[in-house]
């Protein structure tokens, strides 16, 4: 799928997340030759392309330009950030009807272009829209990825690092399930400098509940203060896209296609997965406690109920 000499990324959606992603991507990899920005506001896309091109002498010699869906024909990755942003007090699931229509208007022309690469989705609700992208495109499931709980997991690492007065690099922690209010932390799998969290601190159930609640509220607090969140998810997007382009085989919690993992089928949901040039090389099923497994099923049930209404 990937050409040995030319790697191309098409970004659809030049809002706050999209432009932040493009900026992060140009600083994340030296393997991309072309970045094309597609937005219904072509003038803004053209302006951003020119602005981003100015940093390429200090990063890597990427050609950045505004374009059309047809430019996806020979792209390695199409990143979709287009959609209506979440407002203060609004849940990610409140965005479903608005963003499903936008998604359909994007996926169909991208597929019609002859695109054979990997879709990466960050528009919310990301688990729903990633599942729908795969269905609308007809692509193999490993070639459709959502950012999922990657951002939630970064937030958990930051919270734990602050609580334990450690560097965030010392903490390895994963949030699973929906990118939203039914997500949960896999506490038994958390490590501090490679050792189980329990060797560092004993958390009560009340502690765990408070930590998960803080993760759930983190995005809303940012939105309340500045109107939107974009740097965190943009960096996750850049990390995922670079991993595909460079065939890195990195493990990250994403919206992954579950086909029996956790007893769930035919649904994208937050779970660790290997990311490489195939898109998703492998979905990793974490060992969960009975309580955590119930939370994963709860997430799946909530997502499926929304999908059933759409379909």
N, C-alpha and C positions, 0 to 999 in steps of 0.2 A: 504493500500500500504506500509506504513512504519512499519518495524519490531520494536517491542517495545524495543528490546535490542541491535540491531546491525544496525548502519547507515553507509552507504557506498557511497562515491562519486568517480566517475571516471572522470578524467580530460583528454581530448583529445587535445593535442597541448601543447608542453613544451617549447614554445618560451618565449619572455619577459613577455607577458601578462599572459601566463599560469603559469609560475614559480612564478610570483608576486602574482597571485591569490592563489596558493597553500600555499604560505607563509602567506598571509593575512587570509586565511580560518582557518589555524591551530591556529591562535590567536583570531578568531572570535566566536568559538563555542567549547563546551566541549561534544557535543552530537555525534560527528563522531568517528567511530571506525576504519574505513578503508579509505585510500585515495590511489587510483590507478592512476598512470600516464602513459598514452599511447602516444607514439610519434614514428614517423617513424625512428627516431634516438634513438634506444633502449638504446644505451650506455649513451647518455645524460640523458635520462629519469631515468636510473639506478643511475647515479651520482646525479641527483637532488633529487631522493627519499632518498638516503643516507644522503645528506646534510640536507634535511628537517627533517629527522628522528632525527637528532641531537638536534633539538629544542623541541621535544615532552616532554622531562622531565620537561621543563619549561612552557609548555602549557597544553597539555592533552595527554594521552597515546594512540595516534593514530598509527596504523600500516601503514607505508608509503612504497609503493613498485611500481616498474615499472610493467606494465602488457600489456594485449592484449584486443581487443574489446570484447572477450568472457567474460571478467571480469565484464562487464556491466549487466550480467544476473540477479544478485540480488542487483543491485545498486539502491539507492533512486534517485540520480541525476547524469546525465551525462552533464558535462560542456564542451562546444566546443569553444576553442580559436584558433584552427588551421586555417591557411590561410596565404596568402601573405599580408605583412604589407603595409600600405600606405607610399608612398615616398613623399619627399618635392614637393609641387606643384600639387600633385595628389589628386583627390577627392575620397571619399569613393565609389562612383558609378563606378569609373574607375576600381575597383577591381572585378566587378561582374563576368566576364567570368572566371577569374583565380580561384576565390574562390567557385563558384558554383560546378565546377568539384571536388574540394577537399571535399566539403560538401557531395556530393553524395557518395564518397568513404568512408565516415565516418558513415553516418546515416544508410545505408543499413546493414553493419555488426553489428552495435549496436542493431538494431531492430531484426536482425536474432539471436542474442544472447539470446533473450527472455526478454530483458529489458522492464520493466513496470513502470518505474519511470517518472521523469520530465527532459526534455531537457532544458538546459539554454545556450543560444547562445550569444557570443560577437563578433564573426568574422564579418568583414565589407564587404559589406553594411548590417548592422545588421537587418534592417527591412525586406529587401529582403530575406536574408538567414534564418531568423526566419520563414517567411511565407513559404519558400520552405522546411524547415525542417518538418513543420507540414504536408505539402502535401506529401513529400517523406515517412515520417514515418506512416502516417495515424492515428496518435495519436489524441485523443480529444484535442481541441484547448487550453484548460486550462492547459494541460500538456506540453506545449511548450512556452517558455519565451525567449525574447531577452532583452539585457541590455538597448536597446532603448535610451531614452533621460535621463536616470538616471544620466549619467556623465555630460551631458549638463546642467542639473538642478543644480548639485553641482557647476559647473563653474559659473552659474548665481548667486547662493548664495554667492560665494566668491566675485564676482564683486560688488554686491550690498552692501555686508558687508564693503568692502574697500571704496566704494563711500560714504556710510553713517557713516563710522568710528564706526562700530559695530562688535560684535562677530558674526561669521557665524552662531552660534547656535540661534541667534535672528531672523534669516531670514528663512522664509519658502516660497520657490518659485519653480515654475515648468516650464520646457520647454516641449512643446508638438510637435507632428508631427514627421517628419523624423529625425533620428540621422544624421544630415547633414545640408546642406545649406538652406533648406526650413523649418527648425525648427523655432519656435517662442515662445515667453514668454506669459504666461497667466497673464498679469499684474494686472487684476482686482482681481485675486485670491491670490496675494502675500500679506503676512502678516509679520509684524515686531513685535516681542514679542506678537504674537496673535492678533494684531490689523491691520486693513487694511493699506497697504503701503501709501495710499493717506492721512492718518492722520499724516504721518511722513514727506512726501515730495510730491510735485506735479511735475510729470515728463511730459515734453512736448513730442510731437510725435518725435521730433528730438532726444531727450534724449533716448526714447524707441528704436528707430532705431539704435542708436549708441550702446546701451547695447546689443541688439540682434546681431549686427555685431561683437562686441567683443567676444560674446559667440561662434559665428561661426568660428572666427579666432583663438580661444584659442588653439585648438589642433594642427593646422598648425604651430603656433609659437613654441610650444613645440617640434614638429618634426623638425623644422628648427634649433633649438638649440641643441637637443640631439639625433635626428634621429628617435625617437619613443615616443609614450605615453603608459604607462602601469600601473603606480601606481593607478591612479584614477579609471580606468575601472576595475582593479583587485579588488579594495576595493568594488566597486559596485557589482561585481560578488560574492564576499565572503558574502556580506550583503544579497543578494538574496538567495544564497544557504543555508545560515544559517536560513533564514526565512522559507524556505521550510522544512528543517530538524527539526526545533524546532516549527513549526506550529505557527509562531508569529503573523500572521494577520497584517503585516505592510503594509503601503501604500507607493508606490514608482512609479514614472513614468518609464514605461518600454515599450518594444515593445509588445503591448497587442493586442489580436485578436478583431478587431472591427466588430460587427455584428449589425449594425444599429446605433451605437453611432456616433454622428456628421454627420449622413446620409451616413456613409461609411460602406461597407460590404466586408467580405471575404478578409481582409487585416490586417496585423500586422503593427501598427503604435504607436508612442509614446503617451501614455495616462496614467494617474494614475490608479493603480490597487491594489487590496488587494492580498498579497502574503502569502500563507500558505501551509500546507502539500498537498493540492490538486494541487499546482502550482499556478494558478490564481484563487482566490476565487471569485473575482468580478472585472469587469472593471468599473471604475468610469468615467462618462461623465461630464467633467467640463462645467459650463455655460460660453460660449464664446461670445464675442462681434461679430457683423457681420464681422468686419475686421479680427478678429482672426479665425472665422469659415472659411472665404475665404482662409486663410493661411493653415488651416488644409486640406481643399479640394485640395489646390495646392500641398501639400505634398503627399496626397493620389494619385493624378493624376500622379505625377512624379514617384512614386513607381510602380504604375500599368503599366505605359508605359514600365518600365524596365522589369517587370515580363512578360508582353506580348511578348517581344522579346525573353525571355528565353524559354517560353512555346510554 
